[in-house]
Amino acid sequence: MINLKSIPSEKEALDSYEVENIFHSWSYQPSQSPLRVVSAKGVRFTTEDGRQRLDFSSCFVSHNIGHQDPRVVDAICKQANTLCSFAPSMSTKPRALLGKMLEEITPGDLSRSFISLGGTEANEAAVKICHQYTGRRKILSRYRSYHGGTATSMSLSAGDARNWAQVLGGTELVSVPQPYCYRCMFGKKYPECDLQCVKYIDEVIELEGGGDKVAGIICEPVTGANGIIVPPREYFPQLREVCDKWGILMITDEVMSGFGRTGKWFAMDHWGVVPDIMTMAKGLTSAYVPLGATIVRKHIGDQFKEQFFSHGATYAGHALACATAIRVIQIYQEDKLIENSEKMGKYLLEKAMELKDKHPCIGDVRGLGLFVGLELVKNRKTREPIMPLNAKIRPGMNPKLEVAKKLGELGMIAMAANPGNVIAMAPALIVTKDEIDEGVGIMDKALEVGDAYSEE
Ligand SMILES: Cc1ncc(COP(=O)(O)O)c(C=O)c1O
């Protein structure tokens, strides 16, 4: 029997468990334990060494309302004392209420949700719904996207009677370009380009069999981890027309861009476009507890009144997590956080533009709301990336990670542990002007490390 008392728990022991007993996400496994976080409050966190730092990443863009809001902690305790969870085949008040609230805050007639545990699961459900609704196998997704950590988990469940949606053929993926104007794959310039990126998708759909074969396309409205790519304003309205022309479903992944991150409830609200399926996680509970959701338009939800819904999970609609989401959604409204994101986002973008004037290693600055990226280059004229895209991300060999390391030493974290050469600043939606000045000031100093790689 394990006796916890016999397991050493002092600093050195915990450090060794981190190295020997834990897999760390998406990285070469560290030879030393990372800094241990002991507490966090608002936009700051404290490590074991007693040092406080600024969190300018909101922990992979998830802690939208800031850390340790007592109102959310109270809601969690209240629900935990009442009912932590129950089998998803039964109803709980938090799940039913959250379903209705999601209908209220999402655009158009998005109305029926499958409530899961995180972004990956929300997207898995979206793709399965898309297959089941259309009966087709092909899904378009865009290069430079991130939609989650598992491929299609049901593909692994071969022979399981529940996986007919996969047996239908599994997902056949077709990749298409992003509206990445700084590095346009067509060598064009906006607006003269006339949105070749959308025209290309239209042609790809035709070549892939049109509405007979293609089920849908999945897009991040503002691409997050792969470089804060903000589309031109005509992009989604035109893409909507293409989807409608072929009768294919538009799935938008708002896992990062949702819940006020871009200055609106959802990034799609900027362009007045209603997707057929929308996925969300992170800001849904502001990461106080794990939760994800997949919401579909009414006619899609209604089809499943007649048709078996071939998806599920033990923790689907977990009561504790749904109660947390309800409180967090109220807080976005009570504290006018989405308005603050819009206002502070404009200020952050302005300040980031000033950094570009000072630092030759910054090739491009782009963002929407409190979601701002700095793309690092070796040469601003040629736009040569500061590091080739597929270069190994070994510690000490990647300029972007060197900048991130310097940020840490100076007292801040930003979002840098992602592919490509973009460092993102995404503080919590409660951030003030003074905190933005402080964070941008730290970024200013850290970027000197990047300037050393510049050829200018
Ligand atoms: C756009 C997007 N979709 C999906 C995911 C996966 O979410 P999770 O890590 O909660 O599974 C992420 C995670 O960063 C994301 O940024």
The ligand as an ORCA input file, in Angstrom:
! r2SCAN-3c Opt
* xyz 0 1
  C      -7.597     26.806    -31.287
  C      -7.400     25.637    -30.355
  N      -8.180     24.556    -30.492
  C      -8.067     23.502    -29.690
  C      -7.120     23.474    -28.683
  C      -7.012     22.284    -27.787
  O      -7.581     22.586    -26.570
  P      -7.213     21.715    -25.268
  O      -5.772     21.956    -25.004
  O      -8.144     22.263    -24.232
  O      -7.521     20.301    -25.585
  C      -6.301     24.580    -28.493
  C      -5.298     24.581    -27.430
  O      -4.469     25.424    -27.301
  C      -6.436     25.686    -29.352
  O      -5.653     26.747    -29.247
*
